[in-house]
Amino acid sequence: MQVTIYTYDVWGNEDDGFDVNDVFTYGTYDLEDASDEGIIAFLNEHFFKNAQTLETINLDNLQQDTLWIELEQADNGKPIGRIVAKDEG
């Protein structure tokens, strides 16, 4: 499936909270494996500069009928971005 990765410009900190200031399109890619492990492998290949794991990144699928995953740092909840399946219709 075709997915688009979006990145966030985030303001704030762990103590005061985080606010997403802006959203940017990072790119559109083919995602073969939509399991949590497959998504982490996909992000490590296309997005992250340093390898991440399910222990360092939280994946939260916000929609049941389509792929819309919010990404955040597991240690402090800082928003990173999102992955959204492209509408095929």
N, C-alpha and C positions, 0 to 999 in steps of 0.2 A: 504494500500500500504506500501511496505517496503521503509524506508528512512534511510539515513545515516546522522548523525550530524557530522560536522567538526568544530573544534575550531581553533582560530587564536592566534598566538603569535604576539602581536602588539607592535611596537615601536613608539615613538613620543608622542605628546600631542595635546591638543585642539588648542593651539596657532600656533604651527609649522606644524601641520598636523600629520596624522597617516599613518604608513606603515605596511603592513602585512609582517612579517619576516618569518613566517613558518606556515604550516597548519598541523593539527593533526586530525586523525580519533577518534571521541569520542565514537561512537557506532552505531549500526543499530537496528532500532525499527519498530514496526507496527504503522502507523499513520492512524487512523480511520476517522478523520474529518479534511479536508484540508482547511477549512475556516480560516480566520485570527484568530478568537476566538478559534477555535479548535487547531490551531498551537500553540498559546500562552499557552493553557491548557496543551498540549502535552509537550512543553518545560518546563513548571513549574513542571511537573511530572518527567521528565527524565533528565533535564539539569541544570536549574537554582537552586541555593540554596535558594534564596529569591524570593518570588512571583513577577512576572513581569506582566505588562499590555500592551495594545496597545499604551498607553501614554508614556511608558518608553522604549519600544523596537520598532524599525522600521523594518517592513517586506517588502522586495522588491523582487518580483518574477521576475527574469531576463529572463525567457524563457516562451513562451506562450504554447508550446506543451508538456511540462513536468514540474514537480515541481523542481525548483532550487531557493531557497529563501536565500537571503543575510540578515544577522541579524546585526543591529548596535544599539548602545545606542542612544536614541532619543534626549537626552540633548546636546550631543557633537559630534555625528557622529562617535564615536569610533567603528570600526569593531569588531564583537564578533565571528562570524562564519557563517556557512551556513547549510542548510538542502537540500539534493538532493535525489530525488526518485531513487531507484535502477532500473537499466535497467533490464526489465523482458524478454529480448530477447536474 
